[in-house]
Amino acid sequence: KAVVVGMNLWFAGRLCKTPDLLPVFLRPLGAALGAVGLAYGGYLAIAARIGESTVLTLGSLLLCVGLYLLFACLFGVVSAEDILALPMGNKIYHVLVRLRLIRALEPAEKGRTI
């Protein structure tokens, strides 16, 4: 299966003619692996003390989603332009800039009023 994935990445790189195709795949993969690893580690630590339960599983899934969003911002997977394209993107953008999770755009780069 890894060979097929490698071939797909190679063909995608040739078809897109993008020299930096690998970071496009590695940054989200790193964010996902970090989020899953921390959420699973937290699940195992808590399950060892209180036992397994449905609530613990759902809590771990929610933690994983939150950690992925955090890692996606930190690894540069999500750009300011992506955030601004969302509904209520201006408010989300200001919160993320205030928390220093994404870099603020220069006034000439914004493209629309913020």
Secondary structure, DSSP 4 states (H G I P E B T S, - for coil): -HHHHHHHHHHHHHHHT-TTHHHHHHHHHHHHHHHHHHHHHHHHHHHHHH---HHHHHHHHHHHHHHHHHHHHHTTSS-HHHHHTSTTHHHHHHHHHHTTSSPPPPHHHH-S--
